[in-house]
Amino acid sequence: MKSLARVAVVGFTGVVLLKIGTSFIGPLLAMLLGLIFLTVKIAVAAAVLYFVYSLIKRREESDEVEVEDIVREAEIIVEDAVDTVDDAIDDVMDAVDDTLDDL
């Protein structure tokens, strides 16, 4: 009977200590998990903001590059047009010279 009483006392003490422990550990664990999830939430918000910022920055850079590319292409087109006009003028002048020589 003494051994049964010891087992009962140990079991009862264990249940009481478990209840007391969970009453302290539960809120501490909840606070710790809350802080961890708050940190994760802030990190995700920062990552989203950085992603949006990088998209905006890339768009601004691509606009500048597009303008520079357009200016370069326009310069090439103008140079080609000037060369074409010069060639056309030379052809007309040669034709005029040939016509004048024939007269």
Distance bins in CASP14 RR format, pairs under 12 A and 6 or more apart:
PFRMAT RR
TARGET T0000
AUTHOR 0000-0000-0000
RMODE 2
METHOD distances of the structure
MODEL  1
1 7 0 0 0 0 0 1 0 0 0 0 0
1 8 0 0 0 0 0 1 0 0 0 0 0
2 8 0 0 0 0 0 1 0 0 0 0 0
2 9 0 0 0 0 0 1 0 0 0 0 0
3 9 0 0 0 0 0 1 0 0 0 0 0
3 10 0 0 0 0 0 1 0 0 0 0 0
4 10 0 0 0 0 0 1 0 0 0 0 0
4 11 0 0 0 0 0 1 0 0 0 0 0
5 11 0 0 0 0 0 1 0 0 0 0 0
5 12 0 0 0 0 0 1 0 0 0 0 0
6 12 0 0 0 0 0 1 0 0 0 0 0
6 13 0 0 0 0 0 1 0 0 0 0 0
7 13 0 0 0 0 0 1 0 0 0 0 0
7 14 0 0 0 0 0 1 0 0 0 0 0
8 14 0 0 0 0 0 1 0 0 0 0 0
8 15 0 0 0 0 0 1 0 0 0 0 0
9 15 0 0 0 0 0 1 0 0 0 0 0
9 16 0 0 0 0 0 1 0 0 0 0 0
10 16 0 0 0 0 0 1 0 0 0 0 0
10 17 0 0 0 0 0 1 0 0 0 0 0
11 17 0 0 0 0 1 0 0 0 0 0 0
11 18 0 0 0 0 1 0 0 0 0 0 0
12 18 0 0 0 0 0 1 0 0 0 0 0
12 19 0 0 0 0 0 1 0 0 0 0 0
13 19 0 0 0 0 0 1 0 0 0 0 0
13 20 0 0 0 0 0 1 0 0 0 0 0
14 20 0 0 0 0 1 0 0 0 0 0 0
14 21 0 0 0 0 0 1 0 0 0 0 0
14 22 0 0 0 0 0 1 0 0 0 0 0
15 21 0 0 0 0 0 1 0 0 0 0 0
15 22 0 0 0 0 0 1 0 0 0 0 0
16 22 0 0 0 0 0 1 0 0 0 0 0
16 23 0 0 0 0 0 1 0 0 0 0 0
17 23 0 0 0 0 0 1 0 0 0 0 0
17 24 0 0 0 0 0 1 0 0 0 0 0
17 25 0 0 0 0 0 1 0 0 0 0 0
18 24 0 0 0 0 0 1 0 0 0 0 0
18 25 0 0 0 0 1 0 0 0 0 0 0
18 26 0 0 0 0 0 1 0 0 0 0 0
19 25 0 0 0 0 0 1 0 0 0 0 0
19 26 0 0 0 0 0 1 0 0 0 0 0
20 26 0 0 0 0 0 1 0 0 0 0 0
21 27 0 0 0 0 0 1 0 0 0 0 0
21 28 0 0 0 0 1 0 0 0 0 0 0
21 29 0 0 0 0 0 1 0 0 0 0 0
22 28 0 0 0 0 0 1 0 0 0 0 0
22 29 0 0 0 0 1 0 0 0 0 0 0
22 30 0 0 0 0 0 1 0 0 0 0 0
23 29 0 0 0 0 0 1 0 0 0 0 0
23 30 0 0 0 0 0 1 0 0 0 0 0
24 30 0 0 0 0 0 1 0 0 0 0 0
24 31 0 0 0 0 0 1 0 0 0 0 0
25 31 0 0 0 0 0 1 0 0 0 0 0
25 32 0 0 0 0 0 1 0 0 0 0 0
25 33 0 0 0 0 0 1 0 0 0 0 0
26 32 0 0 0 0 1 0 0 0 0 0 0
26 33 0 0 0 0 1 0 0 0 0 0 0
27 33 0 0 0 0 0 1 0 0 0 0 0
27 34 0 0 0 0 0 1 0 0 0 0 0
28 34 0 0 0 0 0 1 0 0 0 0 0
28 35 0 0 0 0 0 1 0 0 0 0 0
29 35 0 0 0 0 0 1 0 0 0 0 0
29 36 0 0 0 0 0 1 0 0 0 0 0
30 36 0 0 0 0 0 1 0 0 0 0 0
30 37 0 0 0 0 0 1 0 0 0 0 0
31 37 0 0 0 0 0 1 0 0 0 0 0
31 38 0 0 0 0 0 1 0 0 0 0 0
32 38 0 0 0 0 0 1 0 0 0 0 0
32 39 0 0 0 0 0 1 0 0 0 0 0
33 39 0 0 0 0 0 1 0 0 0 0 0
33 40 0 0 0 0 0 1 0 0 0 0 0
34 40 0 0 0 0 1 0 0 0 0 0 0
34 41 0 0 0 0 1 0 0 0 0 0 0
34 42 0 0 0 0 0 1 0 0 0 0 0
35 41 0 0 0 0 0 1 0 0 0 0 0
35 42 0 0 0 0 0 1 0 0 0 0 0
36 42 0 0 0 0 0 1 0 0 0 0 0
36 43 0 0 0 0 0 1 0 0 0 0 0
37 43 0 0 0 0 0 1 0 0 0 0 0
37 44 0 0 0 0 0 1 0 0 0 0 0
38 44 0 0 0 0 0 1 0 0 0 0 0
38 45 0 0 0 0 0 1 0 0 0 0 0
39 45 0 0 0 0 0 1 0 0 0 0 0
39 46 0 0 0 0 0 1 0 0 0 0 0
40 46 0 0 0 0 0 1 0 0 0 0 0
40 47 0 0 0 0 0 1 0 0 0 0 0
41 47 0 0 0 0 0 1 0 0 0 0 0
41 48 0 0 0 0 0 1 0 0 0 0 0
42 48 0 0 0 0 0 1 0 0 0 0 0
42 49 0 0 0 0 0 1 0 0 0 0 0
43 49 0 0 0 0 0 1 0 0 0 0 0
43 50 0 0 0 0 0 1 0 0 0 0 0
44 50 0 0 0 0 0 1 0 0 0 0 0
44 51 0 0 0 0 0 1 0 0 0 0 0
45 51 0 0 0 0 0 1 0 0 0 0 0
45 52 0 0 0 0 0 1 0 0 0 0 0
46 52 0 0 0 0 0 1 0 0 0 0 0
46 53 0 0 0 0 0 1 0 0 0 0 0
47 53 0 0 0 0 0 1 0 0 0 0 0
47 54 0 0 0 0 0 1 0 0 0 0 0
48 54 0 0 0 0 0 1 0 0 0 0 0
48 55 0 0 0 0 0 1 0 0 0 0 0
49 55 0 0 0 0 0 1 0 0 0 0 0
49 56 0 0 0 0 0 1 0 0 0 0 0
50 56 0 0 0 0 0 1 0 0 0 0 0
50 57 0 0 0 0 0 1 0 0 0 0 0
51 57 0 0 0 0 0 1 0 0 0 0 0
51 58 0 0 0 0 0 1 0 0 0 0 0
52 58 0 0 0 0 0 1 0 0 0 0 0
52 59 0 0 0 0 0 1 0 0 0 0 0
53 59 0 0 0 0 0 1 0 0 0 0 0
53 60 0 0 0 0 0 1 0 0 0 0 0
54 60 0 0 0 0 0 1 0 0 0 0 0
54 61 0 0 0 0 0 1 0 0 0 0 0
55 61 0 0 0 0 0 1 0 0 0 0 0
55 62 0 0 0 0 0 1 0 0 0 0 0
56 62 0 0 0 0 0 1 0 0 0 0 0
56 63 0 0 0 0 0 1 0 0 0 0 0
57 63 0 0 0 0 0 1 0 0 0 0 0
57 64 0 0 0 0 0 1 0 0 0 0 0
58 64 0 0 0 0 0 1 0 0 0 0 0
58 65 0 0 0 0 0 1 0 0 0 0 0
59 65 0 0 0 0 0 1 0 0 0 0 0
59 66 0 0 0 0 0 1 0 0 0 0 0
60 66 0 0 0 0 0 1 0 0 0 0 0
60 67 0 0 0 0 0 1 0 0 0 0 0
61 67 0 0 0 0 0 1 0 0 0 0 0
61 68 0 0 0 0 0 1 0 0 0 0 0
62 68 0 0 0 0 0 1 0 0 0 0 0
62 69 0 0 0 0 0 1 0 0 0 0 0
63 69 0 0 0 0 0 1 0 0 0 0 0
63 70 0 0 0 0 0 1 0 0 0 0 0
64 70 0 0 0 0 0 1 0 0 0 0 0
64 71 0 0 0 0 0 1 0 0 0 0 0
65 71 0 0 0 0 0 1 0 0 0 0 0
65 72 0 0 0 0 0 1 0 0 0 0 0
66 72 0 0 0 0 0 1 0 0 0 0 0
66 73 0 0 0 0 0 1 0 0 0 0 0
67 73 0 0 0 0 0 1 0 0 0 0 0
67 74 0 0 0 0 0 1 0 0 0 0 0
68 74 0 0 0 0 0 1 0 0 0 0 0
68 75 0 0 0 0 0 1 0 0 0 0 0
69 75 0 0 0 0 0 1 0 0 0 0 0
69 76 0 0 0 0 0 1 0 0 0 0 0
70 76 0 0 0 0 0 1 0 0 0 0 0
70 77 0 0 0 0 0 1 0 0 0 0 0
71 77 0 0 0 0 0 1 0 0 0 0 0
71 78 0 0 0 0 0 1 0 0 0 0 0
72 78 0 0 0 0 0 1 0 0 0 0 0
72 79 0 0 0 0 0 1 0 0 0 0 0
73 79 0 0 0 0 0 1 0 0 0 0 0
73 80 0 0 0 0 0 1 0 0 0 0 0
74 80 0 0 0 0 0 1 0 0 0 0 0
74 81 0 0 0 0 0 1 0 0 0 0 0
75 81 0 0 0 0 0 1 0 0 0 0 0
75 82 0 0 0 0 0 1 0 0 0 0 0
76 82 0 0 0 0 0 1 0 0 0 0 0
76 83 0 0 0 0 0 1 0 0 0 0 0
77 83 0 0 0 0 0 1 0 0 0 0 0
77 84 0 0 0 0 0 1 0 0 0 0 0
78 84 0 0 0 0 0 1 0 0 0 0 0
78 85 0 0 0 0 0 1 0 0 0 0 0
79 85 0 0 0 0 0 1 0 0 0 0 0
79 86 0 0 0 0 0 1 0 0 0 0 0
80 86 0 0 0 0 0 1 0 0 0 0 0
80 87 0 0 0 0 0 1 0 0 0 0 0
81 87 0 0 0 0 0 1 0 0 0 0 0
81 88 0 0 0 0 0 1 0 0 0 0 0
82 88 0 0 0 0 0 1 0 0 0 0 0
82 89 0 0 0 0 0 1 0 0 0 0 0
83 89 0 0 0 0 0 1 0 0 0 0 0
83 90 0 0 0 0 0 1 0 0 0 0 0
84 90 0 0 0 0 0 1 0 0 0 0 0
84 91 0 0 0 0 0 1 0 0 0 0 0
85 91 0 0 0 0 0 1 0 0 0 0 0
85 92 0 0 0 0 0 1 0 0 0 0 0
86 92 0 0 0 0 0 1 0 0 0 0 0
86 93 0 0 0 0 0 1 0 0 0 0 0
87 93 0 0 0 0 0 1 0 0 0 0 0
87 94 0 0 0 0 0 1 0 0 0 0 0
88 94 0 0 0 0 0 1 0 0 0 0 0
88 95 0 0 0 0 0 1 0 0 0 0 0
89 95 0 0 0 0 0 1 0 0 0 0 0
89 96 0 0 0 0 0 1 0 0 0 0 0
90 96 0 0 0 0 0 1 0 0 0 0 0
90 97 0 0 0 0 0 1 0 0 0 0 0
91 97 0 0 0 0 0 1 0 0 0 0 0
91 98 0 0 0 0 0 1 0 0 0 0 0
92 98 0 0 0 0 0 1 0 0 0 0 0
92 99 0 0 0 0 0 1 0 0 0 0 0
93 99 0 0 0 0 0 1 0 0 0 0 0
93 100 0 0 0 0 0 1 0 0 0 0 0
94 100 0 0 0 0 0 1 0 0 0 0 0
94 101 0 0 0 0 0 1 0 0 0 0 0
95 101 0 0 0 0 0 1 0 0 0 0 0
95 102 0 0 0 0 0 1 0 0 0 0 0
96 102 0 0 0 0 0 1 0 0 0 0 0
96 103 0 0 0 0 0 1 0 0 0 0 0
97 103 0 0 0 0 0 1 0 0 0 0 0
END
